[in-house]
Amino acid sequence: MKTFANFLKKHKFKLLAAAVLIAIIVIIPFIFKPESKSQNYNSYFMDLNYNDQTHILSGSEGVEYFNNSENAFSSLYFHLYPNAFRQGSKSPVVSSNNFNDAFPNGESYGSINILKVCDENGLSLEFSIGGSDENILQVDLPEELYPDESVKIGIEFETILPNANHRFGYGENTINLGNFYPIACVYEDGKGFFTQAYHSNGDPFYSDVAFYTVDFSCSSNFTVAASGEAKSQQTNGQTTTYSYQGDKIRDFCIVLSEKFDTASSQAGDTTINYYGYQGDSDLQAMADFASQCVNTYNEMFGAYPYSTLNVVKSNFVHGGMEYPGIVLISDTVSEEDYQYVIAHEIAHQWWYGVVGTNEYDHAWIDEGLAEYSTYLFFENNEEFGLNYSSMISNALTNYKFFVQIYQQINGDVDTSMDRSLDQFGTEPEYVQCVYTKGVLLFDSLRESVGERKFLKALKDLYKDFAYQNISPAELIASFSSSTGRNLENFIKGWIEGKVVIA
Ligand SMILES: [Zn+2]
């Protein structure tokens, strides 16, 4: 087997990130992570090549991983989300009623192959594919990684995309590269590494903020939108390589299309790029709408910290999907709902992107806050004709209808919110308990503590927990401290399903 150093040479890296990758891994480790950056964040250096004929993405990834825990590690763990799309996976990637929309040309499979793992000197490291559904890459370290120490490893991989209208897959209009690379599992003291497999409900992800330096190459026919700031691009024959830098972002997503047309707008220090399809007449209007969302949330919660936000129309089975610096808006969303979905997905830049959560175990935090923020956007931007009281009243009606129907069918209904994705029996149950009840919870909280204190609590949460992951207990403590009220029983009553909503 060839060494990682040879592999790197074979690919003739010419651009900055690649040079940095070689330097760090082989020659001068001290430049791997500039001193000016926090020492506690991981770094990813990726060189990616997408072949649109085979739908295979070849990647090499350098990771500097920091042990921020109190324990020594003998192994590191990485999620392999593409394997959820492989033939024979244990859990479907969409619910059965969404299957035909996700796979319009019939079932199609994707996966990720780990070709090699090595240390910073290019020496092979032992690794295995495990987890409950071939969803985890375990890398055995040559020596224990102690607290506050870091280790550098290289991973060579090949990701195969399915023909799917999903966050990961290629469709008729766009190629969506979400969750396509090995990403480090979050470690929690007392709980260990989070290694849960994919689930069709919600966004089954959980990650730490990190630094990303990414080179992505594809056919020059494509227009590319990605997380991070676009630094440069270089065309060589039929291939263009795009270089990105993402500082303190918790994931990296890329969407490409031959059909994109774009418009831009400015919100504070952020450039908003809207990627619609050629022939769309609303490109500038959507860019301007997105910038209005950013302006509203900047003022309400605190400034969006990144220089770029891309809002991208795409083939996607659900309404939309958030990634740091880029949101996907499904091209199947009706004209009537399109701006609503943009407002929701952009709110996730604050709740999920900057203030992170375990989206698998506590989806109500980021989805509840993003959905409620959407309500706040329309309350504060009346020209779009959505009335806050009517929206709350509709949410209440929907929620009560759900409870009534489930009681009739099952004799009982579980309305607890703080459940892991696999504990929701159906997709409607997940949506009602997480989104709708999330909105009702935050509306009720605002009623209880008053608008001024409630908005202060959101600002404090954003400021105090930026670039971290928050637990339900931390959210409760933060809201209690900001409002000067002990809100533990109040919020727990809601999330544990004890509050009767009449
Ligand atoms: Zn959402």
Residues whose N, C-alpha, C, O or C-beta is under 5 A from the ligand:
A	BS01	ZN	E367 A370
